[in-house]
Amino acid sequence: MAESEPTSGPCRKCGKHSIDACSGCKGAFYCSRNCQLYDYKRQGHRALCRGPEVNREIHIILRDLFVAEREWLGNMSRPERENLFHDDWHNDPLNHLFIGGEVALVLARGTSCAVLFDSNMCTSAFSFKYYTSVLAPWSERHEEFLRGQGFCVDLVTHGLYLADRPKRPGMASRGDLLDLFFGSHNGVALFSDTRSPHNELIDKVFLRKRSDKLKEWTEDERQLTWTDFAKCTSFPATTQALDPTEGSTVFYSFEFPNQVYGSADVCCTPALRFRYMVDERDAVSLGEHYRKCRDAMASIGFPLEFDFKRPQNWSDSAIAKAIWAAAEEDIETIEDWRENSFPFRLRVPHDRFDRIMDRIYELEEFEAGDD
């Protein structure tokens, strides 16, 4: 069983610390009546509080993780920040540094595993420190539930060869290719779902069942491919760019981030980077994957938005196909999104948005013609 509900937390609208909990679900906190009404009516708390489909136990367990991560980062001294984050990141706002959403996606069974490290943002000391300061204590507090549901926390310390890549790439997290060399650091935190159909592959990729730390790889291990790794992390498509500085970037962001960390903007997933122009096949796979992750996260009370980070790298048709796939080819779903809460961050001029919507209606007519 999970522990009892927390007794305090950040206000789900403005982020101020509060001890006044929602009388319905006991898991949301507010600093004022106005904040509570705003959250209930406009930020989706009505569904969490009244919706029987929401798994409140996992929701409460994750809020415990989010609060622990926020307090750890918020209380970090400047020298600690400089040790854990690169020069261009250690002065950034806290909401740029949160990674607990990746654990949330695994708990929601939207993805199979999360590699909790970002070489672009973090130094090699970060993941081990995150593991010892946040992830391990949190998993111990909820060990009975996590173990009973098949979730696992590990430190991995090996490198990874992929037979179909010319370089020696390692783990992919937030779009980066990481090299995990022996002895380069104390380990990288891994959170995984052992009930995933890819669990045996995850064991093989991360060598979780090997007690030795061989520096030489067997011929069998050398046959791991980029597609194998993509299955482990459940990322769509296999055309992600080798160079993390190129291509279009996609994020899944929390739709109501103030509910999560008391911040205005928080990402939930690694960045998915693709070749310079996203082709229409990748757009469809991204839309389908987003729908799966959105449904999974909604079931635990944390709905997601799809963030087209660089829409200039997408054609109108590719954007339309991603949205169409995310809506499961249902025009009524898209129209409902437009009227209520459009779950896509699409920073484009109004005339381009209208063209994209025209493309979506063309897709509907095409599908109707096939029927």
Residue pairs with C-beta under 8 A, 6 or more apart in sequence:
1 144
1 145
2 57
2 60
2 61
2 142
2 144
2 145
3 64
3 141
3 142
5 21
5 26
5 27
5 60
6 27
6 60
6 63
6 64
6 67
7 19
7 21
8 17
8 18
8 19
8 29
9 17
9 18
9 28
9 29
9 63
9 67
10 16
10 17
10 18
10 29
10 67
10 70
10 258
10 261
10 262
11 17
11 18
11 29
11 30
11 31
11 32
11 35
11 258
11 262
12 28
12 29
12 30
12 35
12 39
12 43
12 45
12 256
12 258
12 259
12 262
13 30
13 35
13 36
13 38
13 39
13 43
13 258
14 31
14 35
14 258
14 262
15 258
15 261
15 262
15 263
16 31
16 262
17 31
18 29
18 30
18 31
19 29
20 29
20 30
20 31
21 27
21 28
21 29
22 28
22 29
22 30
22 36
22 45
22 49
24 49
24 50
25 48
25 49
25 56
27 48
27 56
27 59
27 60
27 63
28 39
28 45
28 48
28 49
28 259
30 36
30 39
39 45
39 256
39 258
39 259
40 46
40 49
43 256
43 258
43 259
44 255
44 256
44 259
44 303
44 341
45 259
47 54
47 298
47 301
48 54
48 56
48 59
48 301
53 299
54 298
54 299
54 300
54 301
55 299
55 300
55 301
56 301
57 145
58 107
58 108
58 300
59 300
59 301
59 302
61 107
61 142
61 145
61 146
62 100
62 103
62 104
62 107
62 300
62 302
63 260
64 138
64 141
64 142
65 100
65 103
65 104
65 134
65 135
65 138
66 98
66 100
66 260
66 261
68 134
68 137
68 138
69 98
69 99
69 100
69 134
69 261
70 94
70 98
70 261
70 262
72 133
72 134
73 94
73 97
73 98
74 94
76 84
78 90
81 90
82 90
83 123
83 125
84 90
84 122
84 123
84 125
84 126
84 129
85 92
85 97
85 121
85 122
85 123
85 126
86 120
86 121
86 122
86 123
89 96
89 97
89 121
89 122
93 263
94 261
94 263
95 257
95 261
95 263
95 264
95 265
95 266
96 121
97 121
98 261
98 263
98 266
98 267
99 116
99 118
99 130
100 134
101 252
101 254
101 260
101 266
101 267
101 268
101 269
101 302
102 111
102 114
102 116
102 173
102 191
102 268
102 269
102 270
103 114
103 116
103 135
103 191
104 268
104 297
104 300
104 302
105 111
105 114
105 252
105 268
105 269
105 293
105 296
105 297
106 112
106 113
106 114
106 151
106 191
106 192
106 193
107 151
107 300
108 293
108 296
108 297
108 299
108 300
108 302
109 193
109 195
109 196
109 296
110 234
110 292
110 293
110 296
110 297
111 193
111 233
111 234
111 235
111 293
112 192
112 193
112 196
112 198
112 199
112 202
112 231
112 232
112 233
112 234
113 190
113 191
113 192
113 193
113 196
113 202
113 232
113 233
113 234
114 173
114 190
114 191
114 192
114 233
115 171
115 172
115 173
115 178
115 188
115 189
115 190
115 233
116 127
116 130
116 131
116 135
116 173
116 188
116 189
116 190
116 191
117 126
117 127
117 171
117 173
117 178
117 188
117 189
118 126
118 173
118 174
118 176
118 270
119 173
119 176
119 177
119 178
120 174
120 175
120 176
120 244
121 174
124 184
124 185
125 185
125 186
127 185
127 187
127 188
127 189
128 155
128 185
128 186
128 187
128 188
128 189
130 189
131 153
131 155
131 187
131 189
135 153
135 189
135 191
136 153
139 146
139 153
146 152
146 153
149 195
150 193
150 194
150 195
151 191
151 192
151 193
151 194
152 191
152 192
152 193
152 194
153 189
153 190
153 191
154 189
154 190
154 191
154 192
154 206
154 208
155 186
155 187
155 188
155 189
155 190
156 180
156 187
156 188
156 190
156 206
156 207
156 208
157 180
157 182
157 186
157 187
157 188
157 213
158 180
158 182
158 206
158 207
158 213
159 168
159 170
159 179
159 180
159 181
159 182
160 168
160 169
160 170
160 171
160 180
160 205
160 224
160 229
161 168
161 217
161 221
161 222
161 224
162 169
162 224
162 225
162 226
162 228
162 229
163 222
163 223
163 224
163 225
164 225
164 226
164 227
165 226
165 242
167 177
167 242
168 179
169 177
169 178
169 179
169 242
170 177
170 178
170 179
170 180
171 177
171 178
171 180
171 188
171 229
172 178
172 229
172 233
172 235
172 240
172 270
173 270
174 270
174 271
175 240
175 244
175 249
175 270
175 271
175 272
175 273
176 244
177 242
177 244
178 188
180 188
182 213
182 215
190 206
192 199
192 202
193 199
196 202
198 231
198 232
198 234
201 228
201 231
201 232
202 208
202 232
203 209
204 221
204 224
204 228
205 224
205 228
205 229
205 232
206 232
207 221
226 238
227 238
230 236
230 237
230 238
230 240
233 270
234 289
235 270
235 272
235 289
236 272
236 282
236 285
236 286
236 288
236 289
237 272
237 274
237 281
237 282
237 285
237 286
239 274
239 275
239 279
239 282
240 247
240 272
240 273
240 274
241 247
241 273
241 274
241 275
244 273
246 273
246 275
246 276
247 273
247 274
247 275
247 276
247 313
248 273
248 274
248 276
248 277
248 278
248 308
248 309
248 310
248 313
248 314
249 271
249 272
249 273
249 309
249 310
250 271
250 272
250 274
250 286
250 306
250 307
250 308
250 309
251 267
251 268
251 269
251 271
251 272
251 307
251 309
252 267
252 268
252 269
252 290
252 293
252 294
252 304
252 305
252 306
252 307
253 265
253 266
253 267
253 268
253 304
253 305
253 307
253 345
254 260
254 266
254 267
254 268
254 302
254 303
254 304
254 305
255 302
255 303
255 304
255 305
255 341
255 343
256 303
257 263
257 264
257 265
257 266
258 264
259 302
260 266
260 302
267 307
268 297
268 302
268 304
269 293
271 309
272 286
274 282
276 313
277 313
277 314
277 315
277 318
278 286
278 313
278 314
278 315
278 318
279 318
280 315
280 317
280 318
280 321
282 318
283 314
283 318
283 319
283 321
283 322
283 325
284 321
284 322
284 325
285 325
286 306
286 322
286 325
287 306
287 321
287 322
287 323
287 324
287 325
287 326
287 327
288 325
288 326
290 304
290 306
290 322
290 326
291 325
291 326
291 327
291 328
293 304
294 303
294 304
294 306
294 326
294 343
297 303
297 304
298 304
303 343
304 343
305 343
305 344
305 345
306 322
306 326
306 343
306 344
306 345
307 344
307 345
308 314
308 319
308 344
308 345
308 346
308 347
311 319
311 346
311 347
311 348
314 322
316 352
316 355
316 356
316 359
317 359
319 346
319 356
319 359
320 356
320 357
320 359
320 360
320 362
320 363
321 363
323 334
323 344
323 356
323 360
324 334
324 360
324 363
324 364
326 343
326 344
327 333
327 334
327 337
329 363
329 364
329 367
331 360
331 361
331 364
334 360
337 343
337 344
346 353
346 356
348 356
